[in-house]
């Protein structure tokens, strides 16, 4: 019995040494990073569809936010966003994080379980976890 336990622990230690460490912060929701490339004077965000899915928001709303904040006209083509300007990925990732903080993460409980609700002329972020309702800037809608 002791030999089996010792063998088990040795194998377990060996496996722990072989696996790659998880680069997760432990949070349930992590703000995704953009992946893309430059083509001439255009920036192409190739994982735009994945970003929209992870943030659980309307792709037009998210694209409009990025285009306005980055001062870059653009268009959605399939799962890609094409911005008509050269931009570095750090600047785009900063804007994605800003979008998540303003339109996705609940300011009350800090959970991402939210939805955007338009009520008359106002846009609200409604938290499905704690029930809080906060207004957000509605210029983008």
N, C-alpha and C positions, 0 to 999 in steps of 0.2 A: 504494500500500500504506500509506504513512504517512498519507495523507488519510483512508483508511478507518479506520485506528486512531484518529486524532484525532476523527473523527466519532463513532465508537463510544464513546470516552471522554466526549465532550460529552453524548451521549444518556444514558449511564449516570449521569453527574453530575446531569443534569436529573431522571432517575427517582428517584435517591436523595433529592433535595430534595422530591419530591412525595409519597413514601411516608411514612406515619406511623411514628414510632419504636416499636419493640416494647417493651412495658412488662414484659418478662420478666426474671427474675433470672438466667436462663440455666440454672436447675435443670430437671431432667427432670420433677420432681414439685413442683407448687406447691399449697399448702393452699388449697382453694377458699373463697370468701367467700359468706356467706348473702345471699339476696335475699328480701325479704319486706315485709310491711306490718302495720299495726295495724288491727284491726276491733273497736271498742269496747274491752273489757278483754282482748282476745286478740291474741297475736302469731302471725302466719301466715308460716311459712318456705315460700315458694312454690317454691324450687329444691331442696327436700329430696331428691328423687329423684336429681338431679344430684350433690349432695353425697355421697350414699351410693355412687353409681357411681364418683366420683372417688376416694373413700377405699377402695373395694372391701371394704366391710364390710356386715354384716347390718343392715338398716334398723331392726329392733327393738332391737338392741344399741345402735346409735348414738342412737336416739330415747330409750331408757331413760337413757343417759348424760347427754344434754342435759337431760332433765326432772329428773333427780336433781341435777345440778350447778347448774341454774338455779332449783331449788326451784319448779318450775312443772309442775303436772299437764298432760297433753295427750294427743293422739291423732294417729295417722297417718290421713290421708284421701287416698288416691291417691298423688300425688307431692308432697303437702304435709304439713308437720307443723304442727299447731295447738297452741299453748301457751296455757293459760288464765291468762295474766298479761301485762302490758305490759312488754316488754323492749327495750332499744336494741340495734341491730345490732352495735355494738362489743363488747358483753358476750357476745353469741352467738358472734361470730367468735373471741373469745378462748377460749371453750370448745371450739369446733371445732378450733382450733390445739392446745389441750391434749389433746383426744381423739387427734388425729393423732400427736402426740409420744408418747403413752402406748400406743396400740393399733395404730398403722399403721407408723411409722418405726422401723426396727431400731436399738436403742441401740448396737449394735456398729459397724455399717458406715454407718449413717445413710441407708440406702436404703428406699424404700417397698414393696419387693417382699416382702411378708410375708403370713402367714395366721395366724388365731387358731385354736389347737388346745386343746380341753378334754381333759385327761387326769386321770381320776378326779375329784377335787374342785378341781383347779387349772386355771387358764387360762394358756396360754403363747402368746407371740408367736414364731412360727418364721419365720426369714428364709430366703427362697428364693435370695437372692444369696450370702450368706456361710455359711449353715447354722446360724447361732447360734440358740439357744433360750433365751428369758428369760421368767420368770413375770411376769404382770401381775395387777392386782387383779381378782378373779373375782366380786365382789359383784354385778356387773351381769348375770351370765348367768342 
